[in-house]
Amino acid sequence: FIFYVKELVSRNLRLRLYTNGTGLTEDIVSILYSLRAHIDSVVVNYPSADLLRFHEKTGSGDYYKTTDAIRVCSKAGLAVSLSIQGNAQEYAKEILSARELFPDIPINAYHTTNRAGLMKDLPPRVQTNVLSGGVNRSIL
């Protein structure tokens, strides 16, 4: 990973890193910080601030790795933000929970629709919505 980041830097390109955060160890973040002139920001996908919801949404046990990565990036001084996606019924709640856990970190919230037909618990009018996600709101 760092090899590719350094390759971008050598070409005088800037990086906006979108990640689930699981590989962002203190050592990696330290290297990214040393290259911060070329790092636009680190955007961490953060499905939920609740451990069980996080696991339910991702199917992974990476809640603590992701949460720790956000803290490590912030503490190191990298420009970090959270990306939260969800349908209208859930993402507002997730934003509030993430805001409590990370009060000083910007949140980019995306209202998404039922693109693959997998959200069975939604009302029919939501399930038949358009194929692509919609609104991007940045909540500071």
C-alpha positions as CSV (number, residue, x, y, z in Angstrom):
1,F,0.0,0.0,0.0
2,I,2.7,2.5,1.0
3,F,4.6,1.7,-2.2
4,Y,1.6,2.9,-4.2
5,V,1.2,6.0,-2.1
6,K,4.8,6.9,-2.5
7,E,4.5,6.3,-6.3
8,L,1.6,8.9,-6.3
9,V,3.8,11.3,-4.3
10,S,6.7,10.8,-6.7
11,R,4.4,11.9,-9.5
12,N,3.2,14.9,-7.6
13,L,-0.3,13.6,-7.3
14,R,-2.6,14.0,-4.3
15,L,-4.5,11.2,-2.6
16,R,-7.9,11.1,-1.1
17,L,-8.0,7.7,0.6
18,Y,-11.3,5.9,0.9
19,T,-11.0,3.0,3.3
20,N,-12.7,0.8,5.9
21,G,-9.7,1.7,8.1
22,T,-8.7,-1.8,9.1
23,G,-5.2,-1.5,7.6
24,L,-4.5,1.9,9.1
25,T,-2.1,1.0,11.9
26,E,-0.1,3.6,13.8
27,D,2.9,2.9,11.6
28,I,1.0,3.3,8.4
29,V,-0.7,6.5,9.7
30,S,2.7,7.8,10.7
31,I,4.0,7.3,7.1
32,L,0.8,8.9,5.7
33,Y,1.3,11.9,8.0
34,S,4.9,12.3,6.8
35,L,3.5,12.5,3.3
36,R,0.6,14.8,4.3
37,A,1.4,17.4,1.7
38,H,0.1,14.9,-0.8
39,I,-2.7,13.4,1.3
40,D,-5.9,15.4,0.6
41,S,-7.9,13.4,3.2
42,V,-8.7,10.0,4.6
43,V,-12.4,9.1,4.3
44,V,-13.4,6.1,6.5
45,N,-16.5,4.1,5.8
46,Y,-18.2,3.9,9.2
47,P,-21.5,1.9,8.9
48,S,-22.4,2.3,12.5
49,A,-21.1,3.5,15.9
50,D,-22.9,0.5,17.5
51,L,-20.8,-2.7,17.6
52,L,-23.7,-5.1,16.8
53,R,-25.1,-2.9,14.0
54,F,-21.6,-2.5,12.5
55,H,-21.2,-6.3,12.4
56,E,-24.7,-6.7,11.0
57,K,-24.1,-4.2,8.2
58,T,-20.6,-5.4,7.3
59,G,-20.5,-9.1,8.3
60,S,-17.1,-8.4,9.8
61,G,-15.6,-8.2,13.2
62,D,-13.6,-5.1,12.3
63,Y,-15.5,-2.6,14.5
64,Y,-12.6,-1.9,16.9
65,K,-10.0,-1.8,14.1
66,T,-12.0,0.8,12.2
67,T,-12.9,2.8,15.3
68,D,-9.2,2.8,16.4
69,A,-8.1,3.8,12.9
70,I,-10.3,6.9,13.0
71,R,-8.9,7.9,16.3
72,V,-5.3,7.3,15.2
73,C,-5.7,9.3,12.0
74,S,-7.3,12.2,13.9
75,K,-4.7,12.1,16.7
76,A,-1.9,12.1,14.1
77,G,-3.3,15.3,12.5
78,L,-4.5,13.8,9.2
79,A,-7.6,15.3,7.7
80,V,-10.1,12.4,8.4
81,S,-13.8,12.2,7.9
82,L,-16.5,9.5,8.2
83,S,-18.7,8.2,5.4
84,I,-22.0,7.0,6.5
85,Q,-24.6,5.5,4.1
86,G,-28.0,4.3,4.6
87,N,-31.7,4.6,3.8
88,A,-33.8,7.4,5.3
89,Q,-34.9,5.3,8.2
90,E,-31.4,4.5,9.4
91,Y,-28.7,6.9,8.4
92,A,-29.9,9.9,10.5
93,K,-29.6,7.7,13.6
94,E,-26.2,6.5,12.6
95,I,-25.0,10.1,12.1
96,L,-26.1,11.0,15.6
97,S,-24.4,8.0,17.1
98,A,-21.1,8.7,15.2
99,R,-21.3,12.3,16.2
100,E,-21.4,11.3,19.9
101,L,-18.4,9.1,19.4
102,F,-16.4,11.5,17.2
103,P,-17.6,15.0,17.9
104,D,-14.8,16.7,16.1
105,I,-14.6,14.6,12.9
106,P,-16.6,15.7,9.9
107,I,-19.3,13.3,8.6
108,N,-20.2,12.8,5.0
109,A,-23.7,11.2,4.9
110,Y,-25.1,9.6,1.8
111,H,-28.7,8.6,1.5
112,T,-28.7,5.4,-0.5
113,T,-31.5,3.4,-2.1
114,N,-32.3,-0.2,-2.4
115,R,-30.2,-0.8,-5.5
116,A,-29.9,-4.6,-5.2
117,G,-33.3,-5.3,-3.7
118,L,-31.7,-6.6,-0.5
119,M,-33.5,-4.2,2.0
120,K,-36.6,-6.3,2.7
121,D,-37.7,-4.4,5.8
122,L,-38.4,-1.1,3.9
123,P,-41.8,0.1,2.8
124,P,-42.6,-0.8,-0.9
125,R,-42.3,2.8,-2.1
126,V,-38.7,2.9,-0.8
127,Q,-37.8,-0.5,-2.2
128,T,-38.8,0.5,-5.7
129,N,-36.8,3.7,-5.6
130,V,-34.3,4.6,-8.4
131,L,-31.2,2.5,-8.9
132,S,-28.5,4.9,-7.8
133,G,-27.9,6.7,-4.5
134,G,-28.9,10.2,-4.1
135,V,-28.0,13.0,-1.7
136,N,-24.6,13.9,-0.4
137,R,-24.7,15.9,2.8
138,S,-21.7,17.0,4.6
139,I,-22.5,17.5,8.3
140,L,-19.9,19.4,10.3
